Amino acid sequence: MLTLPSLWNLIISTMVFFVAVRYLHRYLEEQGLPKGMTRGTLVFVLASLVSWGSGEAVDWTQQKIEGPQPALQTSVELMQLLKAAGLEQPVAAASKELGSK
């Protein structure tokens, strides 16, 4: 199930991305790979993978510490909220009009 990343995931994965970019640029410069679009793309892809992996590790660690997070609201719960707010009728009327056309 798709869930939103935690705030710690965003913060740490962003920091890891920039650190990875710095070290990858330095490593590829030492290896003699000339600057260009290919090297820039390689650095971006590798840094993105390292950043994604660190973010997943943060979420995994947070889940192990805090336990599973509650699921997102379903459409049934959303309809109940709209009904409680008095907005259900205009939405239902608009969908009926679109369905009849």
Secondary structure, DSSP 8 states (H G I E B T S, - for coil): ------HHHHHHHHHHHHHHHHHHHHHHHHHT---SHHHHHHHHHHHHHHHHHHHHHHHHHHHHHH--------HHHHHHHHHHHT-HHHHHHHHHHHHH-
